[in-house]
Amino acid sequence: MTIRIGVAGIAGRMGRLLAEETVAAGAVLAGGIDRPGAEAPAGIALLPDMAALAAGADVVVDFTHASTVAAHAAALAASGKAWVLGTTGLSAADEAAVAEAARRIAVVQAPNFSPGVNLVLALAERMAAALPGETYDAEIIEMHHRQKVDAPSGTAIGLGRAVARGRGVDLDAVKASGRDGHTGARKPGEIGFAALRGGQVVGEHTLLFASATEHIAITHRAFDRRAFATGAIRAALWAVGRPPGLYSMMDVLGMT
Ligand code: NAD
């Protein structure tokens, strides 16, 4: 069976690569959507909305903007088609809309679809479980290109969640993001975030565990955002025909 993949945000940086990688994977590009007036890649007609895109596709890969998530969740749940969601910067309400859609369709959501980062996420959880927060301060440092609109990055938050899971705590209760001014001493068990923005950096993430006697750091550098596109298309092919549920890239890679 040839799988038909629709791309939401097809005029964007990721969307263009997703269109190319769909064809490279032997799937059919079922078209794309973008904002009105956006310039689609050559030879690709823009469809009017998500409902029209989903109607002609088996799965929709969505790398757009957080403001689209609630509407896309509703349209895809109604269509019954699978959803691969790469958009980051989601609010709690957006996440709830994604979870609601996942009761009716297969949703693969990942803050980062590169296989290497997902391996780092798995390691982060195990390292955090072995390195207690009272002794080992966990800090997450990320750098991205100057156009990025959200901070910390979705991947950095994913790393923070993995550390929190490993320690059996809730990230929101221990997160220290964007320290500035008189912050007071570091609280034991805090998970710190620092975001750098500049140039054309595709994505760099370092997870550091710092104790009084040693530092352990693990770094992932993405040189080409095509790593995310190939991973997302792999997720799309995997998602077709799956029962409803909220899946991660770890599920796709068989790492759960
Ligand atoms: P981009 O700005 O180049 O592309 C986004 C596209 O979405 C644009 O063409 C824009 O016109 C379109 N868009 C915006 N609102 C829309 C709407 N209402 N309907 C249809 N299309 C709409 O950005 P990008 O670098 O391609 O990233 C897109 C998203 O994917 C961001 O949230 C980014 O953080 C995320 N991202 C995720 C991963 C991952 O692996 N999960 C990797 C890279 C980027």
Residues whose N, C-alpha, C, O or C-beta is under 5 A from the ligand:
A	BS01	NAD	G9 A11 G12 R13 M14 G15 I33 D34 R35 A38 F63 T64 H65 T68 G86 T87 T88 A110 P111 N112 F113 S114 F228
